[in-house]
């Protein structure tokens, strides 16, 4: 079967590699000139354990399984990976109930999690201040770009093709085929061509909703971009952190909050802050797309989300504008951290799907049509779960072909 896969991030490549290994004739296209150009290549590299997600959800099932499969995949293929474990720390007494609720959720998801006293927490992170903590041994870190390199090789080794610098403009299922209009976007070439396949898989990330619509599929939500801003800790501050340290999530806000991550290369990341991006690929404050801004502001869901999160949203914006305030957020966990300890690091943009009523699409979301599968919402822990998501996409793709082969 000929399958066209759109998107050379980790989900697209994992899906393509899986399909190619089973014998499908796979072509991968991406508008960028390289692999993992957006969300995959700009995250903190964490292999999430499955602690946070609603029991029974795709995030919980695929994320928990993905923590094991991603760690194993990286080790088998020589990609840098480590499993230092993480602490989730309560820094005030009013966070302890939320910490216990989180522990119960983790246990329901099959995550090995232990509740620790402050003294026990300091055995793992001597410099951290807390009134209670959770210890999760299965949280790791990995080089996701390295994982993508391996997956891309698996695609080509199995006879597949990578066409970078090619953007999907539109596609339609016509009888027993999918006809896709593709535009050349790199390499000095211009113009459009048609690719014909038996099936289409779109892993469009920041543009997933637009690509679904361009293929005649209702995405069921709109992508609203949130920029995640990071800092690297100065060496003296980084030496005070052994592994990964997270705050207790604020239930008023959909993101996890500023946390500390020791990466596979040894440095320590602080972040991300989360603010509305003014472009879907808006990695800098000055990056503005009028089309993207109009799409976000015209979506009723964004205004309803903002109305329910005025206080935490304002705090995120304030931290974005003030390194001192950002340092204060870190200092709640790592006392003594100052603005001088924070060195700017590349930002990322999270493609968050929002319903019209302002609720987050809080799980992975796939939409299907005859011979088509679209991954519309795949925020964290999508990179962790990518090998498992690929299996899920394959199953969904095969369902779309039942009775039409």
VEXDRENBA-456381 format. One record per residue (C-alpha): z negated, x, y; residue number from 1. Coordinates in pm, 1 decimal, decimal comma. Example, Ala and Ser with C-alpha at 12.3 -4.5 7.8 and 13.67 -1.06 7.14 Angstrom:
REM VEXDRENBA-456381
+----------+----------+----------+-----+
:       pz :       px :       py : seq :
+----------+----------+----------+-----+
:   -780,0 :   1230,0 :   -450,0 :   1 :
:   -714,0 :   1367,0 :   -106,0 :   2 :
+----------+----------+----------+-----+
END
This chain:
REM VEXDRENBA-456381
+----------+----------+----------+-----+
:       pz :       px :       py : seq :
+----------+----------+----------+-----+
:      0,0 :      0,0 :      0,0 :   1 :
:     88,0 :    124,9 :    346,8 :   2 :
:   -213,7 :    103,5 :    580,4 :   3 :
:   -213,8 :    179,0 :    951,9 :   4 :
:   -558,5 :    280,1 :   1078,4 :   5 :
:   -615,1 :    280,3 :   1454,2 :   6 :
:   -890,3 :    509,9 :   1576,7 :   7 :
:   -977,7 :    870,0 :   1489,9 :   8 :
:  -1349,3 :    834,7 :   1546,1 :   9 :
:  -1583,6 :    857,7 :   1251,9 :  10 :
:  -1540,8 :    498,3 :   1133,2 :  11 :
:  -1162,8 :    507,4 :   1147,3 :  12 :
:  -1149,9 :    842,7 :    969,7 :  13 :
:  -1406,4 :    741,8 :    706,1 :  14 :
:  -1205,8 :    427,3 :    634,3 :  15 :
:   -876,5 :    615,8 :    627,3 :  16 :
:  -1015,6 :    881,1 :    393,3 :  17 :
:  -1152,3 :    617,5 :    157,4 :  18 :
:   -822,7 :    428,7 :    146,4 :  19 :
:   -621,6 :    748,9 :    104,8 :  20 :
:   -840,5 :    865,6 :   -183,0 :  21 :
:   -772,8 :    544,3 :   -372,8 :  22 :
:   -398,9 :    598,8 :   -337,2 :  23 :
:   -297,5 :    401,5 :    -29,9 :  24 :
:    -33,0 :    546,9 :    201,7 :  25 :
:   -241,6 :    590,3 :    516,8 :  26 :
:   -136,2 :    665,1 :    873,2 :  27 :
:   -403,3 :    719,8 :   1139,8 :  28 :
:   -318,7 :    692,9 :   1508,8 :  29 :
:   -533,8 :    758,1 :   1814,4 :  30 :
:   -445,0 :    767,3 :   2180,9 :  31 :
:   -638,3 :   1091,2 :   2232,1 :  32 :
:   -505,9 :   1437,2 :   2145,3 :  33 :
:   -804,2 :   1519,4 :   1922,9 :  34 :
:  -1055,9 :   1369,7 :   1683,2 :  35 :
:  -1388,0 :   1204,7 :   1774,2 :  36 :
:  -1306,9 :   1206,7 :   2143,9 :  37 :
:  -1540,6 :    927,4 :   2254,0 :  38 :
:  -1852,9 :    775,8 :   2097,0 :  39 :
:  -1856,5 :    990,6 :   1782,2 :  40 :
:  -1826,8 :   1318,5 :   1966,5 :  41 :
:  -2073,3 :   1232,2 :   2241,5 :  42 :
:  -2381,6 :   1106,0 :   2062,4 :  43 :
:  -2703,9 :   1291,6 :   1986,8 :  44 :
:  -2613,2 :   1367,9 :   1625,6 :  45 :
:  -2898,1 :   1168,8 :   1470,7 :  46 :
:  -2883,2 :   1039,1 :   1114,8 :  47 :
:  -3086,9 :    720,7 :   1158,0 :  48 :
:  -3317,1 :    607,1 :    879,7 :  49 :
:  -3273,8 :    229,4 :    910,3 :  50 :
:  -3614,2 :    172,4 :   1069,9 :  51 :
:  -3524,4 :    -57,8 :   1357,5 :  52 :
:  -3285,5 :   -316,0 :   1217,9 :  53 :
:  -3339,1 :   -676,0 :   1114,3 :  54 :
:  -3395,8 :   -691,9 :    737,1 :  55 :
:  -3088,9 :   -819,2 :    557,8 :  56 :
:  -2851,0 :   -732,3 :    842,4 :  57 :
:  -2550,6 :   -508,9 :    794,4 :  58 :
:  -2720,2 :   -251,3 :   1015,7 :  59 :
:  -3023,5 :   -248,7 :    787,1 :  60 :
:  -2831,3 :   -239,2 :    459,6 :  61 :
:  -2554,6 :     -1,2 :    560,4 :  62 :
:  -2773,7 :    210,4 :    787,5 :  63 :
:  -3038,9 :    275,6 :    524,2 :  64 :
:  -2776,8 :    356,6 :    261,4 :  65 :
:  -2586,9 :    562,2 :    518,0 :  66 :
:  -2882,4 :    788,5 :    588,9 :  67 :
:  -2860,9 :    908,6 :    230,1 :  68 :
:  -2481,2 :    913,1 :    193,6 :  69 :
:  -2419,1 :   1092,8 :    524,8 :  70 :
:  -2680,2 :   1359,5 :    449,4 :  71 :
:  -2532,0 :   1411,1 :    104,6 :  72 :
:  -2171,3 :   1418,0 :    233,3 :  73 :
:  -2248,6 :   1678,9 :    497,9 :  74 :
:  -2435,0 :   1901,5 :    252,5 :  75 :
:  -2156,8 :   1877,1 :     -7,4 :  76 :
:  -1886,9 :   1970,7 :    245,6 :  77 :
:  -2064,4 :   2249,1 :    432,2 :  78 :
:  -2124,3 :   2055,0 :    754,9 :  79 :
:  -2435,4 :   2150,2 :    949,7 :  80 :
:  -2713,0 :   1904,0 :    863,2 :  81 :
:  -3092,7 :   1902,5 :    863,6 :  82 :
:  -3364,9 :   1648,0 :    790,5 :  83 :
:  -3658,5 :   1731,0 :   1019,0 :  84 :
:  -3795,1 :   1376,1 :   1019,5 :  85 :
:  -3912,3 :   1193,0 :   1327,2 :  86 :
:  -4216,2 :   1052,7 :   1499,9 :  87 :
:  -4216,8 :    719,4 :   1679,3 :  88 :
:  -4509,9 :    745,0 :   1917,9 :  89 :
:  -4717,5 :    488,2 :   2099,9 :  90 :
:  -4842,0 :    635,2 :   2426,9 :  91 :
:  -5055,4 :    334,4 :   2529,7 :  92 :
:  -5280,6 :     94,9 :   2340,6 :  93 :
:  -5063,2 :   -207,6 :   2419,8 :  94 :
:  -4782,6 :    -48,5 :   2214,7 :  95 :
:  -4979,5 :    -30,8 :   1889,2 :  96 :
:  -4899,0 :   -384,8 :   1774,7 :  97 :
:  -4529,3 :   -313,8 :   1827,0 :  98 :
:  -4568,2 :      9,5 :   1631,7 :  99 :
:  -4716,0 :   -180,7 :   1335,0 : 100 :
:  -4439,6 :   -441,0 :   1352,7 : 101 :
:  -4186,2 :   -158,2 :   1343,3 : 102 :
:  -4358,3 :     -7,9 :   1039,5 : 103 :
:  -4337,3 :   -341,8 :    857,9 : 104 :
:  -3967,8 :   -373,6 :    941,3 : 105 :
:  -3900,6 :    -24,1 :    814,6 : 106 :
:  -4082,9 :    -96,9 :    491,0 : 107 :
:  -3878,6 :   -415,7 :    445,6 : 108 :
:  -3562,6 :   -205,6 :    481,0 : 109 :
:  -3676,9 :     43,7 :    219,8 : 110 :
:  -3744,7 :    319,9 :    472,9 : 111 :
:  -4027,4 :    558,7 :    377,7 : 112 :
:  -4254,7 :    520,5 :    680,5 : 113 :
:  -4621,1 :    616,7 :    732,3 : 114 :
:  -4862,4 :    519,8 :   1007,8 : 115 :
:  -5040,0 :    821,0 :   1158,5 : 116 :
:  -5345,3 :    876,0 :   1374,6 : 117 :
:  -5305,3 :   1090,2 :   1687,5 : 118 :
:  -5454,1 :   1386,5 :   1500,6 : 119 :
:  -5211,6 :   1338,2 :   1209,0 : 120 :
:  -4919,5 :   1308,4 :   1449,6 : 121 :
:  -5012,4 :   1641,7 :   1605,8 : 122 :
:  -4980,1 :   1806,2 :   1264,0 : 123 :
:  -4607,1 :   1737,2 :   1294,4 : 124 :
:  -4566,0 :   1772,5 :   1673,2 : 125 :
:  -4861,7 :   1964,0 :   1819,0 : 126 :
:  -4751,4 :   1917,4 :   2181,5 : 127 :
:  -4696,8 :   1540,7 :   2168,2 : 128 :
:  -4942,6 :   1296,0 :   2325,1 : 129 :
:  -4993,4 :    956,3 :   2160,1 : 130 :
:  -5249,7 :    695,7 :   2056,1 : 131 :
:  -5070,6 :    629,0 :   1727,4 : 132 :
:  -4744,4 :    712,2 :   1555,7 : 133 :
:  -4507,7 :    645,1 :   1269,0 : 134 :
:  -4364,3 :    922,5 :   1056,3 : 135 :
:  -4016,0 :    879,7 :    907,3 : 136 :
:  -3915,3 :   1167,3 :    681,0 : 137 :
:  -3554,7 :   1058,7 :    620,6 : 138 :
:  -3433,4 :   1087,8 :    981,6 : 139 :
:  -3195,8 :   1380,1 :   1019,1 : 140 :
:  -2939,6 :   1543,2 :   1244,4 : 141 :
:  -2580,6 :   1637,9 :   1169,7 : 142 :
:  -2264,2 :   1768,9 :   1330,4 : 143 :
:  -2060,3 :   1448,5 :   1343,6 : 144 :
:  -1754,9 :   1628,1 :   1475,8 : 145 :
:  -1772,2 :   1850,2 :   1170,9 : 146 :
:  -1791,9 :   1541,6 :    950,3 : 147 :
:  -1478,2 :   1407,1 :   1119,6 : 148 :
:  -1294,0 :   1732,7 :   1055,0 : 149 :
:  -1371,1 :   1699,9 :    683,6 : 150 :
:  -1264,7 :   1335,0 :    673,7 : 151 :
:   -938,1 :   1415,6 :    850,1 : 152 :
:   -864,6 :   1685,6 :    592,7 : 153 :
:   -934,6 :   1437,8 :    315,5 : 154 :
:   -678,2 :   1202,0 :    466,5 : 155 :
:   -404,8 :   1465,2 :    484,8 : 156 :
:   -494,7 :   1621,4 :    148,6 : 157 :
:   -442,1 :   1277,4 :     -7,4 : 158 :
:    -97,7 :   1251,9 :    152,3 : 159 :
:   -196,6 :   1061,4 :    465,8 : 160 :
:    -70,2 :   1125,3 :    818,0 : 161 :
:   -254,8 :   1180,2 :   1146,0 : 162 :
:    -59,4 :   1087,5 :   1458,3 : 163 :
:   -268,5 :   1183,7 :   1759,7 : 164 :
:   -158,7 :   1098,8 :   2110,8 : 165 :
:    -32,0 :    759,6 :   1990,9 : 166 :
:   -177,7 :    437,5 :   2132,2 : 167 :
:   -154,3 :     92,8 :   1977,9 : 168 :
:    -16,5 :   -152,0 :   2232,7 : 169 :
:     15,8 :   -464,7 :   2018,6 : 170 :
:     68,2 :   -574,6 :   1661,0 : 171 :
:    149,0 :   -890,5 :   1466,8 : 172 :
:    144,6 :   -990,9 :   1104,3 : 173 :
:    497,3 :  -1100,9 :   1017,2 : 174 :
:    534,7 :  -1228,5 :    664,5 : 175 :
:    434,0 :   -951,5 :    425,4 : 176 :
:    410,8 :   -682,7 :    693,8 : 177 :
:    223,4 :   -580,6 :   1006,0 : 178 :
:    449,1 :   -463,4 :   1286,6 : 179 :
:    277,8 :   -240,1 :   1542,5 : 180 :
:    411,7 :   -125,6 :   1878,2 : 181 :
:    289,9 :    227,0 :   1944,7 : 182 :
:    314,2 :    426,5 :   2267,9 : 183 :
:    320,4 :    805,1 :   2285,5 : 184 :
:     39,6 :    919,9 :   2517,4 : 185 :
:     25,2 :   1297,2 :   2470,6 : 186 :
:    233,3 :   1602,5 :   2396,5 : 187 :
:    477,5 :   1554,4 :   2681,9 : 188 :
:    648,2 :   1261,0 :   2514,6 : 189 :
:    674,8 :    905,8 :   2639,5 : 190 :
:    810,1 :    578,9 :   2516,2 : 191 :
:    730,9 :    333,7 :   2239,8 : 192 :
:    814,4 :    300,2 :   1874,0 : 193 :
:    739,8 :     58,9 :   1593,8 : 194 :
:    528,4 :    134,5 :   1289,7 : 195 :
:    546,7 :   -103,3 :    995,9 : 196 :
:    267,0 :   -129,0 :    740,3 : 197 :
:    134,2 :   -359,8 :    474,7 : 198 :
:   -206,5 :   -377,2 :    643,4 : 199 :
:   -380,9 :   -282,5 :    966,2 : 200 :
:   -735,0 :   -158,7 :   1030,0 : 201 :
:   -843,9 :   -120,9 :   1392,4 : 202 :
:  -1155,7 :     81,4 :   1476,2 : 203 :
:  -1110,1 :     61,9 :   1851,0 : 204 :
:  -1455,7 :    152,1 :   1980,9 : 205 :
:  -1463,1 :    111,9 :   2357,4 : 206 :
:  -1141,1 :    -90,4 :   2349,7 : 207 :
:  -1203,7 :   -290,1 :   2032,0 : 208 :
:  -1197,4 :   -633,7 :   2196,2 : 209 :
:   -873,7 :   -564,1 :   2385,3 : 210 :
:   -703,1 :   -428,2 :   2076,6 : 211 :
:   -806,6 :   -732,8 :   1874,0 : 212 :
:   -656,1 :   -961,6 :   2136,4 : 213 :
:   -340,1 :   -749,6 :   2143,7 : 214 :
:   -307,5 :   -814,5 :   1770,9 : 215 :
:   -356,8 :  -1188,8 :   1800,7 : 216 :
:   -720,3 :  -1183,0 :   1686,1 : 217 :
:  -1011,3 :  -1340,9 :   1875,4 : 218 :
:  -1280,7 :  -1069,3 :   1899,5 : 219 :
:  -1557,0 :  -1326,5 :   1950,0 : 220 :
:  -1727,2 :  -1111,4 :   2215,9 : 221 :
:  -1651,8 :   -870,7 :   2498,8 : 222 :
:  -1716,0 :   -500,0 :   2510,2 : 223 :
:  -1937,9 :   -399,1 :   2802,5 : 224 :
:  -1978,4 :    -20,8 :   2843,1 : 225 :
:  -2318,9 :    140,6 :   2898,5 : 226 :
:  -2336,3 :    507,5 :   2993,2 : 227 :
:  -2598,7 :    710,1 :   2810,0 : 228 :
:  -2716,3 :   1002,3 :   3020,5 : 229 :
:  -2863,8 :   1310,5 :   2854,4 : 230 :
:  -3040,9 :   1629,8 :   2952,1 : 231 :
:  -3102,8 :   1948,0 :   2755,8 : 232 :
:  -3458,8 :   2077,1 :   2766,7 : 233 :
:  -3503,3 :   2425,9 :   2907,7 : 234 :
:  -3591,5 :   2680,0 :   2634,8 : 235 :
:  -3964,7 :   2689,6 :   2713,0 : 236 :
:  -3988,3 :   2310,0 :   2695,9 : 237 :
:  -3763,5 :   2290,0 :   2388,7 : 238 :
:  -3994,5 :   2528,9 :   2203,6 : 239 :
:  -4262,8 :   2259,8 :   2223,8 : 240 :
:  -4060,6 :   2013,9 :   2012,3 : 241 :
:  -4014,7 :   2060,5 :   1637,2 : 242 :
:  -3799,6 :   1763,1 :   1536,7 : 243 :
:  -3729,6 :   1415,4 :   1672,8 : 244 :
:  -3968,4 :   1214,8 :   1889,8 : 245 :
:  -3902,6 :    853,6 :   1992,6 : 246 :
:  -4099,5 :    605,9 :   2202,3 : 247 :
:  -4186,3 :    260,2 :   2074,4 : 248 :
:  -3886,4 :     42,0 :   2170,0 : 249 :
:  -3939,4 :   -192,6 :   2461,8 : 250 :
:  -3867,1 :   -546,6 :   2332,6 : 251 :
:  -3747,7 :   -647,6 :   2680,9 : 252 :
:  -3451,9 :   -411,9 :   2658,1 : 253 :
:  -3182,3 :   -365,5 :   2393,0 : 254 :
:  -3189,6 :     16,7 :   2380,4 : 255 :
:  -3435,7 :    258,0 :   2220,6 : 256 :
:  -3547,0 :    441,9 :   2533,7 : 257 :
:  -3551,8 :    811,2 :   2625,2 : 258 :
:  -3625,6 :   1023,2 :   2319,2 : 259 :
:  -3621,9 :   1388,0 :   2212,4 : 260 :
:  -3383,2 :   1525,1 :   1950,9 : 261 :
:  -3372,6 :   1877,7 :   1813,3 : 262 :
:  -3010,9 :   1920,3 :   1708,2 : 263 :
:  -2851,9 :   2122,1 :   1431,8 : 264 :
:  -2776,3 :   2403,7 :   1676,9 : 265 :
:  -3143,0 :   2434,7 :   1776,2 : 266 :
:  -3149,0 :   2291,1 :   2127,9 : 267 :
:  -3339,6 :   1977,2 :   2225,2 : 268 :
:  -3169,4 :   1676,3 :   2383,8 : 269 :
:  -3360,4 :   1431,1 :   2604,6 : 270 :
:  -3214,4 :   1084,4 :   2652,4 : 271 :
:  -3024,2 :    871,2 :   2669,7 : 272 :
:  -3084,0 :    673,4 :   2980,6 : 273 :
:  -2873,0 :    353,4 :   2968,6 : 274 :
:  -2687,6 :    215,9 :   3271,2 : 275 :
:  -2381,0 :     -1,7 :   3314,0 : 276 :
:  -2072,0 :    220,3 :   3320,6 : 277 :
:  -1801,1 :    146,8 :   3575,9 : 278 :
:  -1530,7 :    244,5 :   3328,4 : 279 :
:  -1507,0 :    214,7 :   2953,4 : 280 :
:  -1455,9 :    588,9 :   2946,8 : 281 :
:  -1682,1 :    645,4 :   3246,4 : 282 :
:  -1874,5 :    957,1 :   3151,6 : 283 :
:  -1945,2 :   1046,7 :   3514,7 : 284 :
:  -2085,6 :    827,4 :   3791,4 : 285 :
:  -1766,4 :    870,2 :   3989,7 : 286 :
:  -1549,1 :    741,0 :   3704,7 : 287 :
:  -1439,9 :    391,6 :   3808,1 : 288 :
:  -1180,2 :    162,2 :   3653,8 : 289 :
:  -1118,0 :   -152,5 :   3854,5 : 290 :
:   -988,2 :   -325,8 :   3543,4 : 291 :
:  -1298,4 :   -233,8 :   3343,8 : 292 :
:  -1533,6 :   -336,7 :   3623,8 : 293 :
:  -1353,3 :   -669,1 :   3659,0 : 294 :
:  -1372,6 :   -728,2 :   3283,3 : 295 :
:  -1747,5 :   -661,4 :   3281,1 : 296 :
:  -1835,1 :   -859,4 :   3593,6 : 297 :
:  -1620,9 :  -1157,4 :   3495,5 : 298 :
:  -1801,7 :  -1195,9 :   3163,5 : 299 :
:  -2087,8 :  -1449,1 :   3194,0 : 300 :
:  -2278,8 :  -1268,4 :   2921,1 : 301 :
:  -2334,7 :   -963,1 :   3139,4 : 302 :
:  -2497,0 :  -1167,6 :   3416,9 : 303 :
:  -2716,9 :  -1350,2 :   3167,8 : 304 :
:  -2821,0 :  -1022,5 :   3004,7 : 305 :
:  -2900,2 :   -872,0 :   3344,7 : 306 :
:  -3102,2 :  -1176,8 :   3445,6 : 307 :
:  -3321,7 :  -1141,9 :   3138,4 : 308 :
:  -3369,5 :   -766,5 :   3184,7 : 309 :
:  -3418,1 :   -718,5 :   3558,8 : 310 :
:  -3726,1 :   -497,7 :   3535,9 : 311 :
:  -3621,9 :   -261,8 :   3253,6 : 312 :
:  -3266,9 :   -255,0 :   3390,2 : 313 :
:  -3393,8 :   -149,3 :   3733,0 : 314 :
:  -3605,3 :    120,0 :   3568,5 : 315 :
:  -3299,1 :    257,2 :   3388,8 : 316 :
:  -3103,4 :    271,1 :   3715,2 : 317 :
:  -3393,3 :    442,4 :   3892,1 : 318 :
:  -3415,2 :    706,3 :   3617,7 : 319 :
:  -3041,3 :    756,8 :   3644,7 : 320 :
:  -3075,7 :    836,7 :   4014,1 : 321 :
:  -3391,0 :   1050,2 :   3990,1 : 322 :
:  -3439,6 :   1347,0 :   3759,6 : 323 :
:  -3809,8 :   1336,0 :   3846,1 : 324 :
:  -3840,4 :    982,7 :   3709,0 : 325 :
:  -3645,8 :   1083,0 :   3399,8 : 326 :
:  -3886,3 :   1373,9 :   3349,7 : 327 :
:  -4179,2 :   1134,2 :   3385,8 : 328 :
:  -4042,8 :    925,4 :   3099,1 : 329 :
:  -4026,7 :   1237,1 :   2882,5 : 330 :
:  -4373,2 :   1348,9 :   2998,2 : 331 :
:  -4530,2 :   1031,0 :   2859,8 : 332 :
:  -4461,8 :   1184,1 :   2517,2 : 333 :
:  -4443,9 :   1553,5 :   2605,9 : 334 :
:  -4702,1 :   1614,9 :   2880,3 : 335 :
:  -4617,2 :   1873,1 :   3142,5 : 336 :
:  -4242,4 :   1810,1 :   3139,7 : 337 :
:  -4096,4 :   1838,8 :   3490,5 : 338 :
:  -3756,9 :   1791,6 :   3649,6 : 339 :
:  -3706,9 :   2168,9 :   3632,1 : 340 :
:  -3715,9 :   2143,4 :   3251,2 : 341 :
:  -3409,1 :   1914,7 :   3245,6 : 342 :
:  -3058,4 :   2058,0 :   3247,3 : 343 :
:  -2766,8 :   1808,5 :   3269,1 : 344 :
:  -2578,3 :   1752,6 :   2944,0 : 345 :
:  -2259,1 :   1556,3 :   2872,7 : 346 :
:  -2302,0 :   1179,4 :   2883,3 : 347 :
:  -2174,5 :    924,5 :   2635,6 : 348 :
:  -2064,4 :    563,3 :   2670,6 : 349 :
:  -2180,1 :    298,5 :   2425,9 : 350 :
:  -1939,0 :     15,9 :   2347,1 : 351 :
:  -2174,2 :   -280,8 :   2337,0 : 352 :
:  -2033,6 :   -619,1 :   2242,7 : 353 :
:  -2187,5 :   -913,1 :   2429,5 : 354 :
:  -2169,0 :  -1281,4 :   2350,9 : 355 :
:  -2087,0 :  -1524,1 :   2630,6 : 356 :
:  -2450,1 :  -1642,9 :   2634,9 : 357 :
:  -2574,0 :  -1293,4 :   2719,4 : 358 :
:  -2706,9 :  -1207,7 :   2375,7 : 359 :
:  -2612,1 :   -874,8 :   2227,2 : 360 :
:  -2397,6 :   -869,4 :   1920,0 : 361 :
:  -2688,5 :   -711,9 :   1737,9 : 362 :
:  -2510,5 :   -623,3 :   1417,3 : 363 :
:  -2186,7 :   -465,2 :   1308,1 : 364 :
:  -1909,6 :   -717,7 :   1368,0 : 365 :
:  -1575,6 :   -733,3 :   1188,2 : 366 :
:  -1301,4 :   -986,2 :   1257,3 : 367 :
:  -1017,4 :  -1046,1 :   1017,3 : 368 :
:   -672,1 :  -1201,3 :   1009,5 : 369 :
:   -402,2 :  -1191,8 :    741,7 : 370 :
:   -349,9 :   -823,3 :    659,0 : 371 :
:   -578,0 :   -714,4 :    946,4 : 372 :
:   -938,9 :   -598,7 :    986,1 : 373 :
:  -1086,8 :   -524,3 :   1329,0 : 374 :
:  -1419,3 :   -343,8 :   1374,7 : 375 :
:  -1526,1 :   -510,6 :   1699,1 : 376 :
:  -1888,2 :   -398,7 :   1730,8 : 377 :
:  -2016,6 :    -74,0 :   1584,9 : 378 :
:  -2298,9 :     70,0 :   1796,4 : 379 :
:  -2575,7 :    291,6 :   1660,2 : 380 :
:  -2632,2 :    347,0 :   1367,8 : 381 :
:  -2257,0 :    327,7 :   1310,0 : 382 :
:  -2208,2 :    703,2 :   1279,5 : 383 :
:  -2494,2 :    724,2 :   1028,2 : 384 :
:  -2351,6 :    429,6 :    834,3 : 385 :
:  -1984,5 :    522,6 :    868,5 : 386 :
:  -1923,2 :    599,4 :    501,5 : 387 :
:  -2084,7 :    268,1 :    407,2 : 388 :
:  -1896,7 :     81,1 :    680,9 : 389 :
:  -1574,9 :    225,1 :    539,6 : 390 :
:  -1653,2 :     69,0 :    202,1 : 391 :
:  -1728,3 :   -261,8 :    374,2 : 392 :
:  -1401,1 :   -247,3 :    569,9 : 393 :
:  -1208,6 :   -173,5 :    251,6 : 394 :
:  -1361,8 :   -478,4 :     82,6 : 395 :
:  -1280,6 :   -697,6 :    382,9 : 396 :
:   -924,7 :   -564,5 :    394,2 : 397 :
:   -873,0 :   -642,4 :     26,2 : 398 :
:   -998,8 :   -997,4 :     87,6 : 399 :
:   -733,6 :  -1049,2 :    354,0 : 400 :
:   -469,7 :   -955,3 :     97,3 : 401 :
:   -581,0 :  -1189,2 :   -180,1 : 402 :
:   -289,0 :  -1417,0 :   -265,0 : 403 :
:    -51,0 :  -1249,4 :    -19,2 : 404 :
:     38,6 :   -926,9 :   -195,3 : 405 :
+----------+----------+----------+-----+
END
